[in-house]
Amino acid sequence: MTSFMRKLPWIVLIIGSLTLGLAPFSPQPHLVEKIQMLINGELSRSIDFFDLFLHGLFPWLLIVKAALSLSHFQTKPSAK
């Protein structure tokens, strides 16, 4: 899983997050709407869970890749 995430290009995750993660742009992004429904306990239909998964996939992968990159950067031994 880690090697797959490291090979995944940043640009794919960024564009995917901006397009699918924020679509539709008006009046409110689906991801924001589904997260609000989840917090309020209104997310009950299976299509709503699928929609949350679909719109949240790219932003989640972007966060995971950033966390892996930061952890690799912090644990990298310094050259003397």
mmCIF file of the N, C-alpha and C atoms, coordinates in Angstrom:
data_MODEL
# 
_entry.id   MODEL 
# 
loop_
_atom_site.group_PDB 
_atom_site.id 
_atom_site.type_symbol 
_atom_site.label_atom_id 
_atom_site.label_alt_id 
_atom_site.label_comp_id 
_atom_site.label_asym_id 
_atom_site.label_entity_id 
_atom_site.label_seq_id 
_atom_site.pdbx_PDB_ins_code 
_atom_site.Cartn_x 
_atom_site.Cartn_y 
_atom_site.Cartn_z 
_atom_site.occupancy 
_atom_site.B_iso_or_equiv 
_atom_site.pdbx_formal_charge 
_atom_site.auth_seq_id 
_atom_site.auth_comp_id 
_atom_site.auth_asym_id 
_atom_site.auth_atom_id 
_atom_site.pdbx_PDB_model_num 
ATOM 1   N N  . MET A 1 1  ? 0.826   -1.190 0.000   1.00 0.00 ? 1  MET A N  1 
ATOM 2   C CA . MET A 1 1  ? 0.000   0.000  0.000   1.00 0.00 ? 1  MET A CA 1 
ATOM 3   C C  . MET A 1 1  ? 0.872   1.256  0.000   1.00 0.00 ? 1  MET A C  1 
ATOM 4   N N  . THR A 1 2  ? 1.919   1.246  0.806   1.00 0.00 ? 2  THR A N  1 
ATOM 5   C CA . THR A 1 2  ? 2.797   2.406  0.878   1.00 0.00 ? 2  THR A CA 1 
ATOM 6   C C  . THR A 1 2  ? 3.495   2.648  -0.458  1.00 0.00 ? 2  THR A C  1 
ATOM 7   N N  . SER A 1 3  ? 3.959   1.581  -1.107  1.00 0.00 ? 3  SER A N  1 
ATOM 8   C CA . SER A 1 3  ? 4.637   1.765  -2.390  1.00 0.00 ? 3  SER A CA 1 
ATOM 9   C C  . SER A 1 3  ? 3.666   2.279  -3.453  1.00 0.00 ? 3  SER A C  1 
ATOM 10  N N  . PHE A 1 4  ? 2.414   1.813  -3.400  1.00 0.00 ? 4  PHE A N  1 
ATOM 11  C CA . PHE A 1 4  ? 1.401   2.315  -4.333  1.00 0.00 ? 4  PHE A CA 1 
ATOM 12  C C  . PHE A 1 4  ? 1.172   3.811  -4.126  1.00 0.00 ? 4  PHE A C  1 
ATOM 13  N N  . MET A 1 5  ? 1.072   4.231  -2.873  1.00 0.00 ? 5  MET A N  1 
ATOM 14  C CA . MET A 1 5  ? 0.833   5.643  -2.577  1.00 0.00 ? 5  MET A CA 1 
ATOM 15  C C  . MET A 1 5  ? 2.018   6.509  -2.989  1.00 0.00 ? 5  MET A C  1 
ATOM 16  N N  . ARG A 1 6  ? 3.216   5.993  -2.824  1.00 0.00 ? 6  ARG A N  1 
ATOM 17  C CA . ARG A 1 6  ? 4.400   6.772  -3.210  1.00 0.00 ? 6  ARG A CA 1 
ATOM 18  C C  . ARG A 1 6  ? 4.505   6.922  -4.724  1.00 0.00 ? 6  ARG A C  1 
ATOM 19  N N  . LYS A 1 7  ? 4.000   5.924  -5.476  1.00 0.00 ? 7  LYS A N  1 
ATOM 20  C CA . LYS A 1 7  ? 4.055   5.982  -6.937  1.00 0.00 ? 7  LYS A CA 1 
ATOM 21  C C  . LYS A 1 7  ? 2.933   6.830  -7.532  1.00 0.00 ? 7  LYS A C  1 
ATOM 22  N N  . LEU A 1 8  ? 1.874   7.050  -6.776  1.00 0.00 ? 8  LEU A N  1 
ATOM 23  C CA . LEU A 1 8  ? 0.726   7.812  -7.259  1.00 0.00 ? 8  LEU A CA 1 
ATOM 24  C C  . LEU A 1 8  ? 1.125   9.282  -7.406  1.00 0.00 ? 8  LEU A C  1 
ATOM 25  N N  . PRO A 1 9  ? 0.963   9.854  -8.612  1.00 0.00 ? 9  PRO A N  1 
ATOM 26  C CA . PRO A 1 9  ? 1.397   11.244 -8.836  1.00 0.00 ? 9  PRO A CA 1 
ATOM 27  C C  . PRO A 1 9  ? 0.564   12.248 -8.031  1.00 0.00 ? 9  PRO A C  1 
ATOM 28  N N  . TRP A 1 10 ? 1.245   13.265 -7.520  1.00 0.00 ? 10 TRP A N  1 
ATOM 29  C CA . TRP A 1 10 ? 0.585   14.327 -6.761  1.00 0.00 ? 10 TRP A CA 1 
ATOM 30  C C  . TRP A 1 10 ? -0.480  15.015 -7.595  1.00 0.00 ? 10 TRP A C  1 
ATOM 31  N N  . ILE A 1 11 ? -0.174  15.274 -8.867  1.00 0.00 ? 11 ILE A N  1 
ATOM 32  C CA . ILE A 1 11 ? -1.082  16.041 -9.716  1.00 0.00 ? 11 ILE A CA 1 
ATOM 33  C C  . ILE A 1 11 ? -2.410  15.323 -9.897  1.00 0.00 ? 11 ILE A C  1 
ATOM 34  N N  . VAL A 1 12 ? -2.395  13.998 -9.980  1.00 0.00 ? 12 VAL A N  1 
ATOM 35  C CA . VAL A 1 12 ? -3.632  13.223 -10.114 1.00 0.00 ? 12 VAL A CA 1 
ATOM 36  C C  . VAL A 1 12 ? -4.494  13.402 -8.873  1.00 0.00 ? 12 VAL A C  1 
ATOM 37  N N  . LEU A 1 13 ? -3.871  13.339 -7.710  1.00 0.00 ? 13 LEU A N  1 
ATOM 38  C CA . LEU A 1 13 ? -4.621  13.490 -6.462  1.00 0.00 ? 13 LEU A CA 1 
ATOM 39  C C  . LEU A 1 13 ? -5.142  14.918 -6.277  1.00 0.00 ? 13 LEU A C  1 
ATOM 40  N N  . ILE A 1 14 ? -4.351  15.894 -6.660  1.00 0.00 ? 14 ILE A N  1 
ATOM 41  C CA . ILE A 1 14 ? -4.773  17.285 -6.509  1.00 0.00 ? 14 ILE A CA 1 
ATOM 42  C C  . ILE A 1 14 ? -5.932  17.611 -7.453  1.00 0.00 ? 14 ILE A C  1 
ATOM 43  N N  . ILE A 1 15 ? -5.806  17.222 -8.719  1.00 0.00 ? 15 ILE A N  1 
ATOM 44  C CA . ILE A 1 15 ? -6.876  17.486 -9.680  1.00 0.00 ? 15 ILE A CA 1 
ATOM 45  C C  . ILE A 1 15 ? -8.132  16.698 -9.313  1.00 0.00 ? 15 ILE A C  1 
ATOM 46  N N  . GLY A 1 16 ? -7.960  15.442 -8.909  1.00 0.00 ? 16 GLY A N  1 
ATOM 47  C CA . GLY A 1 16 ? -9.102  14.640 -8.480  1.00 0.00 ? 16 GLY A CA 1 
ATOM 48  C C  . GLY A 1 16 ? -9.799  15.229 -7.263  1.00 0.00 ? 16 GLY A C  1 
ATOM 49  N N  . SER A 1 17 ? -9.024  15.750 -6.331  1.00 0.00 ? 17 SER A N  1 
ATOM 50  C CA . SER A 1 17 ? -9.609  16.364 -5.135  1.00 0.00 ? 17 SER A CA 1 
ATOM 51  C C  . SER A 1 17 ? -10.361 17.638 -5.474  1.00 0.00 ? 17 SER A C  1 
ATOM 52  N N  . LEU A 1 18 ? -9.813  18.424 -6.387  1.00 0.00 ? 18 LEU A N  1 
ATOM 53  C CA . LEU A 1 18 ? -10.462 19.684 -6.747  1.00 0.00 ? 18 LEU A CA 1 
ATOM 54  C C  . LEU A 1 18 ? -11.703 19.482 -7.600  1.00 0.00 ? 18 LEU A C  1 
ATOM 55  N N  . THR A 1 19 ? -11.694 18.467 -8.449  1.00 0.00 ? 19 THR A N  1 
ATOM 56  C CA . THR A 1 19 ? -12.853 18.256 -9.327  1.00 0.00 ? 19 THR A CA 1 
ATOM 57  C C  . THR A 1 19 ? -13.897 17.366 -8.671  1.00 0.00 ? 19 THR A C  1 
ATOM 58  N N  . LEU A 1 20 ? -13.554 16.133 -8.386  1.00 0.00 ? 20 LEU A N  1 
ATOM 59  C CA . LEU A 1 20 ? -14.524 15.198 -7.822  1.00 0.00 ? 20 LEU A CA 1 
ATOM 60  C C  . LEU A 1 20 ? -14.801 15.502 -6.353  1.00 0.00 ? 20 LEU A C  1 
ATOM 61  N N  . GLY A 1 21 ? -13.811 15.937 -5.630  1.00 0.00 ? 21 GLY A N  1 
ATOM 62  C CA . GLY A 1 21 ? -13.994 16.235 -4.214  1.00 0.00 ? 21 GLY A CA 1 
ATOM 63  C C  . GLY A 1 21 ? -14.868 17.444 -3.963  1.00 0.00 ? 21 GLY A C  1 
ATOM 64  N N  . LEU A 1 22 ? -14.862 18.395 -4.882  1.00 0.00 ? 22 LEU A N  1 
ATOM 65  C CA . LEU A 1 22 ? -15.646 19.614 -4.688  1.00 0.00 ? 22 LEU A CA 1 
ATOM 66  C C  . LEU A 1 22 ? -16.874 19.698 -5.591  1.00 0.00 ? 22 LEU A C  1 
ATOM 67  N N  . ALA A 1 23 ? -17.071 18.721 -6.482  1.00 0.00 ? 23 ALA A N  1 
ATOM 68  C CA . ALA A 1 23 ? -18.219 18.754 -7.393  1.00 0.00 ? 23 ALA A CA 1 
ATOM 69  C C  . ALA A 1 23 ? -19.494 18.432 -6.642  1.00 0.00 ? 23 ALA A C  1 
ATOM 70  N N  . PRO A 1 24 ? -20.616 18.968 -6.960  1.00 0.00 ? 24 PRO A N  1 
ATOM 71  C CA . PRO A 1 24 ? -20.820 20.166 -7.760  1.00 0.00 ? 24 PRO A CA 1 
ATOM 72  C C  . PRO A 1 24 ? -20.417 21.395 -6.961  1.00 0.00 ? 24 PRO A C  1 
ATOM 73  N N  . PHE A 1 25 ? -19.948 22.391 -7.621  1.00 0.00 ? 25 PHE A N  1 
ATOM 74  C CA . PHE A 1 25 ? -19.391 23.571 -6.950  1.00 0.00 ? 25 PHE A CA 1 
ATOM 75  C C  . PHE A 1 25 ? -20.455 24.485 -6.357  1.00 0.00 ? 25 PHE A C  1 
ATOM 76  N N  . SER A 1 26 ? -21.677 24.396 -6.880  1.00 0.00 ? 26 SER A N  1 
ATOM 77  C CA . SER A 1 26 ? -22.729 25.284 -6.413  1.00 0.00 ? 26 SER A CA 1 
ATOM 78  C C  . SER A 1 26 ? -23.987 24.483 -6.134  1.00 0.00 ? 26 SER A C  1 
ATOM 79  N N  . PRO A 1 27 ? -24.732 24.695 -5.153  1.00 0.00 ? 27 PRO A N  1 
ATOM 80  C CA . PRO A 1 27 ? -24.617 25.697 -4.103  1.00 0.00 ? 27 PRO A CA 1 
ATOM 81  C C  . PRO A 1 27 ? -23.643 25.261 -3.010  1.00 0.00 ? 27 PRO A C  1 
ATOM 82  N N  . GLN A 1 28 ? -23.421 23.963 -2.858  1.00 0.00 ? 28 GLN A N  1 
ATOM 83  C CA . GLN A 1 28 ? -22.528 23.459 -1.817  1.00 0.00 ? 28 GLN A CA 1 
ATOM 84  C C  . GLN A 1 28 ? -21.909 22.158 -2.323  1.00 0.00 ? 28 GLN A C  1 
ATOM 85  N N  . PRO A 1 29 ? -20.602 21.958 -2.141  1.00 0.00 ? 29 PRO A N  1 
ATOM 86  C CA . PRO A 1 29 ? -19.978 20.705 -2.594  1.00 0.00 ? 29 PRO A CA 1 
ATOM 87  C C  . PRO A 1 29 ? -20.625 19.478 -1.930  1.00 0.00 ? 29 PRO A C  1 
ATOM 88  N N  . HIS A 1 30 ? -20.758 18.408 -2.712  1.00 0.00 ? 30 HIS A N  1 
ATOM 89  C CA . HIS A 1 30 ? -21.373 17.176 -2.202  1.00 0.00 ? 30 HIS A CA 1 
ATOM 90  C C  . HIS A 1 30 ? -20.646 16.644 -0.972  1.00 0.00 ? 30 HIS A C  1 
ATOM 91  N N  . LEU A 1 31 ? -19.338 16.728 -0.991  1.00 0.00 ? 31 LEU A N  1 
ATOM 92  C CA . LEU A 1 31 ? -18.561 16.199 0.127   1.00 0.00 ? 31 LEU A CA 1 
ATOM 93  C C  . LEU A 1 31 ? -18.903 16.921 1.422   1.00 0.00 ? 31 LEU A C  1 
ATOM 94  N N  . VAL A 1 32 ? -19.011 18.232 1.363   1.00 0.00 ? 32 VAL A N  1 
ATOM 95  C CA . VAL A 1 32 ? -19.377 19.017 2.546   1.00 0.00 ? 32 VAL A CA 1 
ATOM 96  C C  . VAL A 1 32 ? -20.785 18.649 2.998   1.00 0.00 ? 32 VAL A C  1 
ATOM 97  N N  . GLU A 1 33 ? -21.688 18.520 2.041   1.00 0.00 ? 33 GLU A N  1 
ATOM 98  C CA . GLU A 1 33 ? -23.077 18.163 2.352   1.00 0.00 ? 33 GLU A CA 1 
ATOM 99  C C  . GLU A 1 33 ? -23.157 16.779 3.000   1.00 0.00 ? 33 GLU A C  1 
ATOM 100 N N  . LYS A 1 34 ? -22.421 15.810 2.467   1.00 0.00 ? 34 LYS A N  1 
ATOM 101 C CA . LYS A 1 34 ? -22.465 14.446 3.005   1.00 0.00 ? 34 LYS A CA 1 
ATOM 102 C C  . LYS A 1 34 ? -21.813 14.368 4.383   1.00 0.00 ? 34 LYS A C  1 
ATOM 103 N N  . ILE A 1 35 ? -20.769 15.141 4.612   1.00 0.00 ? 35 ILE A N  1 
ATOM 104 C CA . ILE A 1 35 ? -20.140 15.160 5.929   1.00 0.00 ? 35 ILE A CA 1 
ATOM 105 C C  . ILE A 1 35 ? -21.083 15.778 6.958   1.00 0.00 ? 35 ILE A C  1 
ATOM 106 N N  . GLN A 1 36 ? -21.794 16.833 6.565   1.00 0.00 ? 36 GLN A N  1 
ATOM 107 C CA . GLN A 1 36 ? -22.789 17.428 7.462   1.00 0.00 ? 36 GLN A CA 1 
ATOM 108 C C  . GLN A 1 36 ? -23.909 16.435 7.764   1.00 0.00 ? 36 GLN A C  1 
ATOM 109 N N  . MET A 1 37 ? -24.343 15.682 6.748   1.00 0.00 ? 37 MET A N  1 
ATOM 110 C CA . MET A 1 37 ? -25.372 14.663 6.959   1.00 0.00 ? 37 MET A CA 1 
ATOM 111 C C  . MET A 1 37 ? -24.867 13.584 7.913   1.00 0.00 ? 37 MET A C  1 
ATOM 112 N N  . LEU A 1 38 ? -23.601 13.194 7.768   1.00 0.00 ? 38 LEU A N  1 
ATOM 113 C CA . LEU A 1 38 ? -23.013 12.180 8.639   1.00 0.00 ? 38 LEU A CA 1 
ATOM 114 C C  . LEU A 1 38 ? -22.961 12.672 10.078  1.00 0.00 ? 38 LEU A C  1 
ATOM 115 N N  . ILE A 1 39 ? -22.548 13.898 10.282  1.00 0.00 ? 39 ILE A N  1 
ATOM 116 C CA . ILE A 1 39 ? -22.468 14.479 11.627  1.00 0.00 ? 39 ILE A CA 1 
ATOM 117 C C  . ILE A 1 39 ? -23.853 14.588 12.263  1.00 0.00 ? 39 ILE A C  1 
ATOM 118 N N  . ASN A 1 40 ? -24.862 14.952 11.459  1.00 0.00 ? 40 ASN A N  1 
ATOM 119 C CA . ASN A 1 40 ? -26.221 15.109 11.967  1.00 0.00 ? 40 ASN A CA 1 
ATOM 120 C C  . ASN A 1 40 ? -26.977 13.789 12.088  1.00 0.00 ? 40 ASN A C  1 
ATOM 121 N N  . GLY A 1 41 ? -26.361 12.685 11.651  1.00 0.00 ? 41 GLY A N  1 
ATOM 122 C CA . GLY A 1 41 ? -27.017 11.387 11.726  1.00 0.00 ? 41 GLY A CA 1 
ATOM 123 C C  . GLY A 1 41 ? -28.070 11.171 10.659  1.00 0.00 ? 41 GLY A C  1 
ATOM 124 N N  . GLU A 1 42 ? -28.012 11.925 9.580   1.00 0.00 ? 42 GLU A N  1 
ATOM 125 C CA . GLU A 1 42 ? -28.993 11.837 8.510   1.00 0.00 ? 42 GLU A CA 1 
ATOM 126 C C  . GLU A 1 42 ? -28.526 10.974 7.347   1.00 0.00 ? 42 GLU A C  1 
ATOM 127 N N  . LEU A 1 43 ? -27.346 10.429 7.419   1.00 0.00 ? 43 LEU A N  1 
ATOM 128 C CA . LEU A 1 43 ? -26.798 9.618  6.344   1.00 0.00 ? 43 LEU A CA 1 
ATOM 129 C C  . LEU A 1 43 ? -27.279 8.188  6.551   1.00 0.00 ? 43 LEU A C  1 
ATOM 130 N N  . SER A 1 44 ? -28.334 7.798  5.839   1.00 0.00 ? 44 SER A N  1 
ATOM 131 C CA . SER A 1 44 ? -28.926 6.493  6.101   1.00 0.00 ? 44 SER A CA 1 
ATOM 132 C C  . SER A 1 44 ? -29.038 5.610  4.866   1.00 0.00 ? 44 SER A C  1 
ATOM 133 N N  . ARG A 1 45 ? -29.193 6.210  3.696   1.00 0.00 ? 45 ARG A N  1 
ATOM 134 C CA . ARG A 1 45 ? -29.347 5.401  2.486   1.00 0.00 ? 45 ARG A CA 1 
ATOM 135 C C  . ARG A 1 45 ? -27.982 4.952  1.975   1.00 0.00 ? 45 ARG A C  1 
ATOM 136 N N  . SER A 1 46 ? -27.952 3.800  1.346   1.00 0.00 ? 46 SER A N  1 
ATOM 137 C CA . SER A 1 46 ? -26.679 3.272  0.841   1.00 0.00 ? 46 SER A CA 1 
ATOM 138 C C  . SER A 1 46 ? -26.092 4.169  -0.251  1.00 0.00 ? 46 SER A C  1 
ATOM 139 N N  . ILE A 1 47 ? -26.935 4.815  -1.041  1.00 0.00 ? 47 ILE A N  1 
ATOM 140 C CA . ILE A 1 47 ? -26.436 5.713  -2.079  1.00 0.00 ? 47 ILE A CA 1 
ATOM 141 C C  . ILE A 1 47 ? -25.720 6.908  -1.459  1.00 0.00 ? 47 ILE A C  1 
ATOM 142 N N  . ASP A 1 48 ? -26.159 7.339  -0.283  1.00 0.00 ? 48 ASP A N  1 
ATOM 143 C CA . ASP A 1 48 ? -25.490 8.449  0.406   1.00 0.00 ? 48 ASP A CA 1 
ATOM 144 C C  . ASP A 1 48 ? -24.097 8.038  0.878   1.00 0.00 ? 48 ASP A C  1 
ATOM 145 N N  . PHE A 1 49 ? -23.967 6.810  1.393   1.00 0.00 ? 49 PHE A N  1 
ATOM 146 C CA . PHE A 1 49 ? -22.650 6.318  1.813   1.00 0.00 ? 49 PHE A CA 1 
ATOM 147 C C  . PHE A 1 49 ? -21.726 6.174  0.611   1.00 0.00 ? 49 PHE A C  1 
ATOM 148 N N  . PHE A 1 50 ? -22.266 5.659  -0.511  1.00 0.00 ? 50 PHE A N  1 
ATOM 149 C CA . PHE A 1 50 ? -21.464 5.536  -1.724  1.00 0.00 ? 50 PHE A CA 1 
ATOM 150 C C  . PHE A 1 50 ? -21.023 6.914  -2.217  1.00 0.00 ? 50 PHE A C  1 
ATOM 151 N N  . ASP A 1 51 ? -21.936 7.880  -2.165  1.00 0.00 ? 51 ASP A N  1 
ATOM 152 C CA . ASP A 1 51 ? -21.628 9.247  -2.583  1.00 0.00 ? 51 ASP A CA 1 
ATOM 153 C C  . ASP A 1 51 ? -20.528 9.853  -1.703  1.00 0.00 ? 51 ASP A C  1 
ATOM 154 N N  . LEU A 1 52 ? -20.614 9.618  -0.402  1.00 0.00 ? 52 LEU A N  1 
ATOM 155 C CA . LEU A 1 52 ? -19.577 10.100 0.519   1.00 0.00 ? 52 LEU A CA 1 
ATOM 156 C C  . LEU A 1 52 ? -18.230 9.464  0.180   1.00 0.00 ? 52 LEU A C  1 
ATOM 157 N N  . PHE A 1 53 ? -18.244 8.161  -0.074  1.00 0.00 ? 53 PHE A N  1 
ATOM 158 C CA . PHE A 1 53 ? -17.014 7.456  -0.445  1.00 0.00 ? 53 PHE A CA 1 
ATOM 159 C C  . PHE A 1 53 ? -16.451 7.992  -1.758  1.00 0.00 ? 53 PHE A C  1 
ATOM 160 N N  . LEU A 1 54 ? -17.324 8.151  -2.754  1.00 0.00 ? 54 LEU A N  1 
ATOM 161 C CA . LEU A 1 54 ? -16.889 8.582  -4.080  1.00 0.00 ? 54 LEU A CA 1 
ATOM 162 C C  . LEU A 1 54 ? -16.288 9.986  -4.059  1.00 0.00 ? 54 LEU A C  1 
ATOM 163 N N  . HIS A 1 55 ? -16.972 10.913 -3.410  1.00 0.00 ? 55 HIS A N  1 
ATOM 164 C CA . HIS A 1 55 ? -16.488 12.287 -3.379  1.00 0.00 ? 55 HIS A CA 1 
ATOM 165 C C  . HIS A 1 55 ? -15.334 12.480 -2.396  1.00 0.00 ? 55 HIS A C  1 
ATOM 166 N N  . GLY A 1 56 ? -15.192 11.591 -1.435  1.00 0.00 ? 56 GLY A N  1 
ATOM 167 C CA . GLY A 1 56 ? -14.131 11.722 -0.445  1.00 0.00 ? 56 GLY A CA 1 
ATOM 168 C C  . GLY A 1 56 ? -12.879 10.928 -0.744  1.00 0.00 ? 56 GLY A C  1 
ATOM 169 N N  . LEU A 1 57 ? -12.910 10.087 -1.782  1.00 0.00 ? 57 LEU A N  1 
ATOM 170 C CA . LEU A 1 57 ? -11.777 9.211  -2.077  1.00 0.00 ? 57 LEU A CA 1 
ATOM 171 C C  . LEU A 1 57 ? -10.505 9.981  -2.412  1.00 0.00 ? 57 LEU A C  1 
ATOM 172 N N  . PHE A 1 58 ? -10.573 10.902 -3.350  1.00 0.00 ? 58 PHE A N  1 
ATOM 173 C CA . PHE A 1 58 ? -9.367  11.641 -3.746  1.00 0.00 ? 58 PHE A CA 1 
ATOM 174 C C  . PHE A 1 58 ? -8.819  12.527 -2.622  1.00 0.00 ? 58 PHE A C  1 
ATOM 175 N N  . PRO A 1 59 ? -9.681  13.276 -1.916  1.00 0.00 ? 59 PRO A N  1 
ATOM 176 C CA . PRO A 1 59 ? -9.133  14.048 -0.795  1.00 0.00 ? 59 PRO A CA 1 
ATOM 177 C C  . PRO A 1 59 ? -8.498  13.152 0.273   1.00 0.00 ? 59 PRO A C  1 
ATOM 178 N N  . TRP A 1 60 ? -9.097  11.986 0.541   1.00 0.00 ? 60 TRP A N  1 
ATOM 179 C CA . TRP A 1 60 ? -8.536  11.068 1.535   1.00 0.00 ? 60 TRP A CA 1 
ATOM 180 C C  . TRP A 1 60 ? -7.177  10.547 1.062   1.00 0.00 ? 60 TRP A C  1 
ATOM 181 N N  . LEU A 1 61 ? -7.072  10.152 -0.205  1.00 0.00 ? 61 LEU A N  1 
ATOM 182 C CA . LEU A 1 61 ? -5.790  9.675  -0.736  1.00 0.00 ? 61 LEU A CA 1 
ATOM 183 C C  . LEU A 1 61 ? -4.737  10.775 -0.700  1.00 0.00 ? 61 LEU A C  1 
ATOM 184 N N  . LEU A 1 62 ? -5.148  12.006 -0.962  1.00 0.00 ? 62 LEU A N  1 
ATOM 185 C CA . LEU A 1 62 ? -4.220  13.141 -0.900  1.00 0.00 ? 62 LEU A CA 1 
ATOM 186 C C  . LEU A 1 62 ? -3.698  13.340 0.518   1.00 0.00 ? 62 LEU A C  1 
ATOM 187 N N  . ILE A 1 63 ? -4.570  13.215 1.505   1.00 0.00 ? 63 ILE A N  1 
ATOM 188 C CA . ILE A 1 63 ? -4.158  13.349 2.907   1.00 0.00 ? 63 ILE A CA 1 
ATOM 189 C C  . ILE A 1 63 ? -3.213  12.224 3.300   1.00 0.00 ? 63 ILE A C  1 
ATOM 190 N N  . VAL A 1 64 ? -3.519  10.999 2.875   1.00 0.00 ? 64 VAL A N  1 
ATOM 191 C CA . VAL A 1 64 ? -2.654  9.851  3.196   1.00 0.00 ? 64 VAL A CA 1 
ATOM 192 C C  . VAL A 1 64 ? -1.283  10.022 2.553   1.00 0.00 ? 64 VAL A C  1 
ATOM 193 N N  . LYS A 1 65 ? -1.252  10.442 1.273   1.00 0.00 ? 65 LYS A N  1 
ATOM 194 C CA . LYS A 1 65 ? 0.041   10.640 0.601   1.00 0.00 ? 65 LYS A CA 1 
ATOM 195 C C  . LYS A 1 65 ? 0.843   11.741 1.278   1.00 0.00 ? 65 LYS A C  1 
ATOM 196 N N  . ALA A 1 66 ? 0.191   12.819 1.679   1.00 0.00 ? 66 ALA A N  1 
ATOM 197 C CA . ALA A 1 66 ? 0.892   13.904 2.367   1.00 0.00 ? 66 ALA A CA 1 
ATOM 198 C C  . ALA A 1 66 ? 1.443   13.428 3.709   1.00 0.00 ? 66 ALA A C  1 
ATOM 199 N N  . ALA A 1 67 ? 0.656   12.641 4.447   1.00 0.00 ? 67 ALA A N  1 
ATOM 200 C CA . ALA A 1 67 ? 1.123   12.122 5.736   1.00 0.00 ? 67 ALA A CA 1 
ATOM 201 C C  . ALA A 1 67 ? 2.302   11.177 5.547   1.00 0.00 ? 67 ALA A C  1 
ATOM 202 N N  . LEU A 1 68 ? 2.242   10.330 4.537   1.00 0.00 ? 68 LEU A N  1 
ATOM 203 C CA . LEU A 1 68 ? 3.365   9.423  4.260   1.00 0.00 ? 68 LEU A CA 1 
ATOM 204 C C  . LEU A 1 68 ? 4.610   10.201 3.858   1.00 0.00 ? 68 LEU A C  1 
ATOM 205 N N  . SER A 1 69 ? 4.423   11.228 3.054   1.00 0.00 ? 69 SER A N  1 
ATOM 206 C CA . SER A 1 69 ? 5.572   12.038 2.624   1.00 0.00 ? 69 SER A CA 1 
ATOM 207 C C  . SER A 1 69 ? 6.192   12.788 3.797   1.00 0.00 ? 69 SER A C  1 
ATOM 208 N N  . LEU A 1 70 ? 5.356   13.322 4.670   1.00 0.00 ? 70 LEU A N  1 
ATOM 209 C CA . LEU A 1 70 ? 5.877   14.034 5.838   1.00 0.00 ? 70 LEU A CA 1 
ATOM 210 C C  . LEU A 1 70 ? 6.576   13.088 6.809   1.00 0.00 ? 70 LEU A C  1 
ATOM 211 N N  . SER A 1 71 ? 6.007   11.906 7.001   1.00 0.00 ? 71 SER A N  1 
ATOM 212 C CA . SER A 1 71 ? 6.648   10.957 7.921   1.00 0.00 ? 71 SER A CA 1 
ATOM 213 C C  . SER A 1 71 ? 7.965   10.450 7.343   1.00 0.00 ? 71 SER A C  1 
ATOM 214 N N  . HIS A 1 72 ? 8.027   10.277 6.026   1.00 0.00 ? 72 HIS A N  1 
ATOM 215 C CA . HIS A 1 72 ? 9.277   9.848  5.392   1.00 0.00 ? 72 HIS A CA 1 
ATOM 216 C C  . HIS A 1 72 ? 10.311  10.959 5.482   1.00 0.00 ? 72 HIS A C  1 
ATOM 217 N N  . PHE A 1 73 ? 9.873   12.198 5.332   1.00 0.00 ? 73 PHE A N  1 
ATOM 218 C CA . PHE A 1 73 ? 10.764  13.344 5.401   1.00 0.00 ? 73 PHE A CA 1 
ATOM 219 C C  . PHE A 1 73 ? 11.324  13.504 6.821   1.00 0.00 ? 73 PHE A C  1 
ATOM 220 N N  . GLN A 1 74 ? 10.501  13.272 7.833   1.00 0.00 ? 74 GLN A N  1 
ATOM 221 C CA . GLN A 1 74 ? 10.936  13.450 9.222   1.00 0.00 ? 74 GLN A CA 1 
ATOM 222 C C  . GLN A 1 74 ? 11.832  12.314 9.708   1.00 0.00 ? 74 GLN A C  1 
ATOM 223 N N  . THR A 1 75 ? 11.629  11.105 9.184   1.00 0.00 ? 75 THR A N  1 
ATOM 224 C CA . THR A 1 75 ? 12.425  9.965  9.647   1.00 0.00 ? 75 THR A CA 1 
ATOM 225 C C  . THR A 1 75 ? 13.653  9.719  8.787   1.00 0.00 ? 75 THR A C  1 
ATOM 226 N N  . LYS A 1 76 ? 13.836  10.526 7.761   1.00 0.00 ? 76 LYS A N  1 
ATOM 227 C CA . LYS A 1 76 ? 14.980  10.368 6.880   1.00 0.00 ? 76 LYS A CA 1 
ATOM 228 C C  . LYS A 1 76 ? 16.258  10.727 7.641   1.00 0.00 ? 76 LYS A C  1 
ATOM 229 N N  . PRO A 1 77 ? 17.250  9.809  7.671   1.00 0.00 ? 77 PRO A N  1 
ATOM 230 C CA . PRO A 1 77 ? 18.479  10.128 8.417   1.00 0.00 ? 77 PRO A CA 1 
ATOM 231 C C  . PRO A 1 77 ? 19.248  11.263 7.732   1.00 0.00 ? 77 PRO A C  1 
ATOM 232 N N  . SER A 1 78 ? 19.823  12.103 8.557   1.00 0.00 ? 78 SER A N  1 
ATOM 233 C CA . SER A 1 78 ? 20.581  13.224 8.027   1.00 0.00 ? 78 SER A CA 1 
ATOM 234 C C  . SER A 1 78 ? 21.995  12.756 7.657   1.00 0.00 ? 78 SER A C  1 
ATOM 235 N N  . ALA A 1 79 ? 22.471  13.287 6.550   1.00 0.00 ? 79 ALA A N  1 
ATOM 236 C CA . ALA A 1 79 ? 23.823  12.963 6.081   1.00 0.00 ? 79 ALA A CA 1 
ATOM 237 C C  . ALA A 1 79 ? 24.829  13.867 6.803   1.00 0.00 ? 79 ALA A C  1 
ATOM 238 N N  . LYS A 1 80 ? 25.915  13.299 7.271   1.00 0.00 ? 80 LYS A N  1 
ATOM 239 C CA . LYS A 1 80 ? 26.919  14.090 7.986   1.00 0.00 ? 80 LYS A CA 1 
ATOM 240 C C  . LYS A 1 80 ? 28.138  14.311 7.166   1.00 0.00 ? 80 LYS A C  1 
# 
